[in-house]
């Protein structure tokens, strides 16, 4: 029950945070800093998703405790995405794979963030069960949310 309450609270926070109007970067320097910070969040997400994918595919030894740790980190990072994508950098020439759609379609982007928050919470719950099949399915759910966001909001 506590996990569910935390997920609901996090979802409400995410909707409120991303529902606010994005701020445009005031200069190239501001856009570069905002981009660096945004990319840091996604880099950390990737560093936690990689081992999960490896475990799900049998390339890394399966460890439910490590799954739980990575799931918690992904969940926590998902709650930061809205903050670190609030600065619209699209008016400046910064090196990024982020599509302008992040700021043009804030409701759709917010939904993707919420999906990741929910999927990572589900993975945390599955990890506690110790059921390898259930955990692998939940890892797939997190991976699906990542891929869906990449499809919609990240340049190839």
N, C-alpha and C positions, 0 to 999 in steps of 0.2 A: 504494500500500500504506500509506503514512504517513497519508493522508486516512482510509482505512478504519479504521486503528488509533485515530485520534483520535475518529472517530465512535463506535466501540465503547466507548472509554473514557468519552466524554461521555454515552453512553446509560446506562452503568452508574452514573455519577455521578448522573444525573437520577433514576434509579430509587431509588438510595440516599437522595438528598436529599428526594424527595417521599414516600418510604416512611416517613419519620419522622413522628411525630404532630405535627399542626399545633398551634401555640401560639395560645391565644385572646388577643385584645387585652385588656389589663388595665384599660383606661379608654377613654373616648371619644377623648381626645387621642392615645393610642397607636393606636387604630383609624384615626383620620384620617391620621396620619403613615404608617402601613402602607399605607393606601389610596393616598395621594399617590405613594409610592414604586412601588407596584404599577402604578399608572396611567402612571407615567413610563416604565417598561419597555415597556408596550404602545403608548404614544405613539411611542417610538423605533422599535418594530417597524413601526408604520404608516408612519412617515416613510421607512422603507427599502423597504417593500412598494409604496408609491404609485408611485415611479418605475419599478419593475419592471413593474407593471401597465400603466403608460403606454407603456412600450417594447413590451410584448407586444401591445398593442392598436394600435400604430403611432401613438400620439398624441405620443410623445416619440421623438426620434431614438435609434435602437438603438446601444448602445455596450457591447460585451462587457466592457470593463475596468470600467465602472461597474456592470454586472451582478455581476461578481466582487466588487466592493467591498460592494455591498448584500447579496449572499449571505453574505459573511463576517460582516458586522454582524448579520444576522438569526440566523446560527448562534451567534454569541457571545451575543447577547441571549437566545436560547432556553435557553442554559445557566444563565441568571440567573433565569428565571421561577420555578423551584421555590423559590429563596431568597426572592423577593419576594411569593410567595403563601403562604408558610408561616404568616403571622399571620392567623388566622381573625377576620375583622371582622364576622361575621354577627350577633353579639349586640348590635351598636351601630348606631345610625342614622347611617350615613355615606352620602354621595352616591356611588354606585357602580353600575355595570352588571354587576358580577360577581355571579353567582348563587351561592347557598349550596352548590350542588352541588360547587363546587371543593373544599370541605372535607368534604363528605358522601361524595364518590366520589373519593378521592385516587388510586386505581389508574387509573381512567378518565382523570382529569386528567393524571396522569403519562404515560399512553400518548399523549395529545394533544401533550404537550411533546416527547416522544421522536419523534413523527411530524414535528414541525417541525424538530427537530435533524437528522433524517435527510434530509428534503426540502431543507433549506438546504445540507446537505453535497453532495447530488446536484446542486444548482444551481451550487455552486462548481465541481464537476467539469465540468459541462456548459459553464460559462463559459470554462474553460480550452481546451475543444475548438474554440471559435470557430464552431461549427455553430449558426446562427441557429435552425433548426427544433428542434434538440435543446434549446437554451437556452429557447426559448419554451415548450416542453413542460415543462421543469423549473420555469420560473416558475409555470406552471399548477399544478404539484404543490405548490409552496409556498403558493400561493393557496388551494388545496383544503384544506390542513391548517389554515390560518388560519380559513377559513370553517367547517370542521367543529368547531373549538373554539368559535367564536362561537355556532354552533347549539346546542351542548351546555352552555356555561358562561357565556354573556353574555346579559343581558336585551336585548330588542329596543328 
